[in-house]
Amino acid sequence: MQMRRRQALLAITVGGLVAGTLDLAQACILFGPTVPLAVAGGLLGSQAFRGGATIYLLGILLHFLIACTAAAVYYGASRRLQFLAQHALVCGLFFGIAVDLTMSLIVLPLSALHATGPYQYLGVAARASCPYGSGRLADLFQCSSVRTIGVYPSFTMIVASD
């Protein structure tokens, strides 16, 4: 029993640290190095952007707490639903999309920053590597304005803001 608990903690910790590191690196590349301040802003509000190193560190810790929590949820679900462990790559990609949607459409609007859209979820559009980018996806949905809220290796989540 003790060995299983250690293995579970190791899997959750490694999964959370890897996912958190990749996500934070991607966010910092796309949005700049102030991303941890925005994460802390979810708890502290807009005054977090005036914070220093302590607020920055708080944002990083909160980010990894969220990533480890998501890893724990996936691990717990994979103990009951065996296909999640058997097809971890595909199921993990879809779980990542679900986490991103949860963060974007539920957590952010309820945070201290009150990030509001209004956003309307239009779907997950599969796309191949296209040299023209994703600008043509707006034509598919015939929306006045389209915002990409998450880019994954082969999926782009699209929401419309009216």
C-alpha positions as CSV (number, residue, x, y, z in Angstrom):
1,M,0.0,0.0,0.0
2,Q,2.8,2.4,0.9
3,M,4.6,1.7,-2.4
4,R,1.4,2.4,-4.4
5,R,1.0,5.7,-2.6
6,R,4.6,6.7,-3.4
7,Q,4.2,5.7,-7.0
8,A,1.0,7.8,-7.3
9,L,2.6,10.8,-5.7
10,L,5.6,10.5,-8.0
11,A,3.4,10.2,-11.1
12,I,1.3,13.2,-10.0
13,T,4.3,15.3,-9.1
14,V,6.2,14.5,-12.3
15,G,3.1,14.9,-14.5
16,G,2.3,18.2,-12.8
17,L,5.8,19.6,-13.0
18,V,6.3,18.6,-16.7
19,A,2.9,19.9,-17.7
20,G,3.3,23.1,-15.6
21,T,6.8,23.8,-17.0
22,L,5.7,23.3,-20.6
23,D,2.6,25.3,-20.2
24,L,4.4,28.2,-18.4
25,A,7.2,28.2,-21.0
26,Q,4.6,28.3,-23.8
27,A,2.6,31.1,-22.1
28,C,5.8,33.2,-21.4
29,I,6.9,32.8,-25.0
30,L,3.4,33.9,-26.3
31,F,2.5,36.5,-23.8
32,G,5.7,37.7,-22.2
33,P,7.4,37.2,-18.8
34,T,4.6,38.8,-16.8
35,V,2.4,35.6,-17.0
36,P,3.1,34.6,-13.4
37,L,1.9,38.1,-12.3
38,A,-1.3,37.4,-14.2
39,V,-1.7,34.0,-12.5
40,A,-1.2,35.7,-9.1
41,G,-3.7,38.3,-10.2
42,G,-6.3,35.6,-10.3
43,L,-6.0,35.5,-6.5
44,L,-5.0,39.1,-5.7
45,G,-6.7,41.1,-8.4
46,S,-5.1,43.8,-10.6
47,Q,-2.7,45.0,-7.9
48,A,-0.7,41.9,-8.5
49,F,0.7,43.5,-11.6
50,R,2.4,46.1,-9.4
51,G,4.0,43.3,-7.3
52,G,7.6,42.3,-7.1
53,A,9.5,39.1,-6.8
54,T,7.2,37.7,-4.1
55,I,4.1,38.1,-6.2
56,Y,6.0,36.6,-9.2
57,L,6.9,33.6,-7.1
58,L,3.4,33.3,-5.8
59,G,2.1,33.2,-9.5
60,I,4.6,30.4,-10.3
61,L,3.6,28.4,-7.3
62,L,-0.1,28.8,-8.0
63,H,0.5,27.8,-11.6
64,F,2.2,24.6,-10.5
65,L,-0.5,23.9,-7.9
66,I,-3.1,24.1,-10.7
67,A,-0.9,21.8,-12.9
68,C,-0.4,19.3,-10.1
69,T,-4.1,19.3,-9.3
70,A,-5.0,18.6,-12.9
71,A,-2.4,15.8,-12.9
72,A,-4.0,14.4,-9.8
73,V,-7.5,14.5,-11.3
74,Y,-6.2,12.7,-14.4
75,Y,-4.4,10.1,-12.3
76,G,-7.5,9.5,-10.2
77,A,-9.7,9.2,-13.2
78,S,-7.2,6.8,-14.9
79,R,-7.5,4.4,-11.9
80,R,-11.2,4.0,-12.6
81,L,-11.2,4.4,-16.4
82,Q,-8.5,2.1,-17.7
83,F,-8.5,3.6,-21.3
84,L,-7.1,6.8,-19.9
85,A,-3.9,5.0,-19.0
86,Q,-3.9,2.7,-22.0
87,H,-4.3,5.7,-24.5
88,A,-2.5,8.3,-22.4
89,L,-1.3,10.5,-25.3
90,V,-4.6,10.9,-27.0
91,C,-6.6,11.1,-23.8
92,G,-4.1,13.5,-22.3
93,L,-4.4,15.8,-25.2
94,F,-8.2,15.9,-24.8
95,F,-7.8,16.3,-21.1
96,G,-5.5,19.3,-21.7
97,I,-8.2,20.8,-23.9
98,A,-10.8,20.3,-21.2
99,V,-8.5,21.9,-18.6
100,D,-7.9,24.9,-20.8
101,L,-11.6,25.3,-21.5
102,T,-12.3,25.0,-17.7
103,M,-9.7,27.7,-17.0
104,S,-10.8,30.0,-19.8
105,L,-14.5,29.7,-19.5
106,I,-15.1,29.1,-15.8
107,V,-12.1,29.9,-13.6
108,L,-10.9,33.1,-15.2
109,P,-14.3,34.8,-15.1
110,L,-14.6,33.8,-11.4
111,S,-11.1,35.0,-10.5
112,A,-10.2,38.3,-8.9
113,L,-9.3,39.6,-12.3
114,H,-12.8,38.9,-13.5
115,A,-11.7,38.1,-17.0
116,T,-14.9,38.4,-19.0
117,G,-15.7,37.9,-22.7
118,P,-18.4,37.3,-23.4
119,Y,-16.9,34.2,-25.1
120,Q,-18.9,31.7,-27.0
121,Y,-17.3,28.3,-27.5
122,L,-17.4,27.4,-31.1
123,G,-15.5,24.1,-31.0
124,V,-12.2,22.5,-31.4
125,A,-11.0,22.8,-35.0
126,A,-8.4,20.2,-36.1
127,R,-5.8,21.7,-38.3
128,A,-2.8,20.5,-40.1
129,S,0.4,22.5,-40.2
130,C,-0.7,25.3,-42.5
131,P,1.7,28.0,-43.7
132,Y,-1.2,30.4,-43.8
133,G,-1.9,30.3,-40.1
134,S,-5.4,30.0,-38.6
135,G,-6.9,33.2,-40.0
136,R,-9.1,31.3,-42.4
137,L,-10.9,29.6,-39.5
138,A,-12.9,32.8,-39.0
139,D,-14.4,32.4,-42.4
140,L,-15.5,28.8,-41.5
141,F,-17.5,30.1,-38.5
142,Q,-18.6,33.4,-40.2
143,C,-17.8,35.3,-37.0
144,S,-17.1,39.0,-36.8
145,S,-14.1,38.4,-34.5
146,V,-12.4,35.2,-33.5
147,R,-9.9,34.7,-30.7
148,T,-7.7,31.6,-30.3
149,I,-7.6,30.6,-26.7
150,G,-5.3,27.6,-26.9
151,V,-3.0,26.2,-29.4
152,Y,-1.9,22.5,-29.2
153,P,0.2,20.5,-31.7
154,S,-2.8,19.6,-33.8
155,F,-5.8,21.4,-32.3
156,T,-6.8,25.0,-32.0
157,M,-9.6,26.1,-29.7
158,I,-11.7,28.9,-31.2
159,V,-14.1,31.3,-29.4
160,A,-16.0,34.2,-30.7
161,S,-16.3,37.5,-28.9
162,D,-19.3,39.7,-29.9
